[in-house]
Each structure stands twice: as structure tokens, then as C-alpha cells.
Amino acid sequence: MEEQDYLRLALRGDADAITRLVQTHQQSVFRVCYRMLGEATEAEDATQEAIVKALTNLASYDIDRPFRPWLLRIASNECIDRIRRRKDTLSLDGLGEDGAWEWKAGDSPSPETELLREEQRAAVRVMLEQLNPEDRTVVRLFYWENLPYAEIETITGLTVSAIKSRLFRARRVLAGLLVREGTYA
């Protein structure tokens, strides 16, 4: 049975078809949410909310179009909404119970290597946060999810030329931030 058949059954309320659709797409929705939000628990919440919204609005879905991009667009919009509502928070990821960073002998990589990688990840996250949510979304979909322009177009509702413009502008902003921070001279 093809996905379109499951979609038709889901539109009629078939629980098995709905379960099949959720199981098929929940990982890709989670990956998009995680890349956009940067935090697993919030990405799980956003994934669940996006899937519920999609299933609730399944009647508005054009069955002749691919389902995955439509669903990922809903997820992307959910994440953008969450980013806009987000308040500044302090992340304690990677800290031990006593608030200190811990490393056990025999683990790989070394503490210095891991610390350097985490500093680089944090620097990239800080720089990405300086982009507007729409540009950040396009950057994450293109570079982290490796989605083609056509799929990003479907997810975001932007034209391919607008996507290219946003990517160009985002790269220019990020390069400026790298130069200003002294990372590259």
C-alpha cells in the first residue's frame, strides 16, 4: 500500500493508517524540530504538537501533493512560533549533579577535545540565534537537514529565489560575526 492510500484511510479516521503515518514521519519531524530548537525535550514537544496539528488539519491537505513536505512545514512553523515565544533560559546540559563538568577515564574524546567541540557548537548556536527566525529556519533546513530547495520551498512557503537570498544573507551575517568575534581574520 502506498502513502496516498494510508492518507485516504487516515482521512476517514482509520486508526491503523494514522499510526502508520505517524510512525513513518515522526523521526524526520523530530530532526527538523531538534535542529531548529536545539533542545531535545522542546523538540519532542514541538514534534508532538506538529503531528497533532497535521492530523487535526488533514482534511485541508491536498492528497495529490507529497505529504512529508506539508508535515515538515507545519513542524517548521511550530518551531518558529516557539522560538518567537521563547524567553532567555540557562541550559545546564552537560553538567553533573553538583554543577561541575565531569569526565570519566577511558571515555572518548578527551575532555579538552570535547570542551573545544562544545565551545564551537555553542558559538555556532549563538551566531544562529542572531539571525531572524525565518533565515535561521532556512539555514538549518539547508545545511543540517540537507534538504533541496524545492522541499524547503514546500516547507517554508518561500520561493526558491527567496530561499537563496535568505541563505546568501545569512552566510554574509554569519561571516561578519565570525570576523567580528576574531574567529577568522
N, C-alpha and C positions, 0 to 999 in steps of 0.2 A: 504494500500500500504506500502511496506517495504522500508527501506532506500535505498537499492540497486536499487529499481525501480526509486526512486527520482534521484539517481545518474545517472542512464541511461538517464533519461529525461533531467537532467541538462547538460549532455554531448552533447545532441542535441540542447542545447540552450533554453530549456523551462524555462521561467522566473518564473513561479509559483514553479517549482521544486527547482530552485536556491534559491528563497526566503525561501522555507521550510527548506532547508539545513542550510541556514544562521541562521534562527530563532531557529532551533534545537540546533546548536552548538555554537552560539556566546557567551553565558554565560560561558561555560566551557573554551573557548579560552580566554575570558577576565580574568577569575580567574587565569589561568596559567600566563598570561601576568602581571597581578597585583602582583601576588606572586613573580615573577621574577624581576619586575621593581620597585615595592614598591610605585608607584605613579599612581593615577587613570587616570589622563589626558594622561600620556605617555602610560599607559596600553590600554586605548581606542584607541589611535593612532596605537599602535602595533597590537591590535586586528583587526582593520580595514585593516591594511596592510597585515596581515597574511591571512585574509579571501580573500582579493583581489588576493594575490599570489596563494592561493589554487585554487580559481575559474579560474584564468588565466592558471594554470598548471593542470587543471582537466584531460586533455587528457593523462597526464603521470601517473595518479593514476590507480593502479591495482584494478579493481572493485571487485575482489574476496577477497580482504583484508578489514579489518574494516576501516571505513572512519575516525572515531574520532581520533585514534592514529596518523594517517597520518597528519590530520589537526593540531593536537597539536604539532607534530614535527615541522611543518612549523612555528607555533607560537613560539615555544621554540627557534628555530634558529633565528627568527626575534628579539626576546628579547636579545639573546646572542650578535647579531650584534649591537643592540642599546647600550648594556652595554659596549661593546668594544669602541664604538664611544663617549660614554658619557664623558662629562667634569665635573669636580667638580662643584657642584652648592650648593647654600644655600637654604634650604627649610624653608619656613615661615608658614607651615601648623600649625594650632592650635593657631596662634597669632591673636589678634584683629586688627582692623584697625589702632590703634595707636601703634602697635607693642608689646603690652603687652598681657600676657596670661589672659584670662577672665573666670570667673565662676559666674553663677547666682545662688542665693539661691534657694534651692529646687531641683536642678539638682542632679542626682546621677551619678557616685560616687562622693565622696568628692574630693576637689582639691588635697589633699595630696595623696589620693589613685590613682587618675588619673595621677598625676605627676610621681609617682613611676612606674606605668604601662608603661607610655610613655618612661621613662628613661630605663626601661628594654627592651622595643621594640627597642629603639634606639641603645642600647648596642648590641642586637642581630643583628640588621641591620649592624652595624659597623663590627662586627665579621664576618658576612656572606660576606661582601664586601672584606674581606681579603682572601677569597677562590677564586680560579680561576673560571672563568665563567661556565665552564663545571661542576665542582664539586658543585658550588652554584645551578646550574640548577637541578642536581640530588637530592640534599638535599631538595630543595623546592618542587619538584615533589613528592618525597617520603614522607616527613614529613608534608607539608602543603596541598598537593592535595590528599594524602593518596593513590597514585597510586601503583598498584602492579608492581613488577619487569618487568613482561612481557610487560606491557604498557609503562613503562619508556624505555624499550629496543626499542620499536617501535618508540617512540617519539624522542629519542636521537640517535639511531643507535648504541648504545653501547651494548655489550653483558651483560648478567645477571652477570657474574663474574666481569666484569669491573665496573658495577654499584655498586656491593657490595664492591669492592675495593675502589671506589671513596667515598662511604658512610663511610667506615671504616676510610679512610684517613681524610675525612672532620671532622668526630667526634673527631679524635685524635687532629687535628689542633684546633678545637673549644674548646676542653677540655684544651689544652695548653694555649689558650688565656684566658680562664676563670681563670685558676690558676695564670697566669701572672698578670692579672688585679686584683687579690685578691678577686674575687667573691667567689671562693671556694678554700679552703686551705687543 
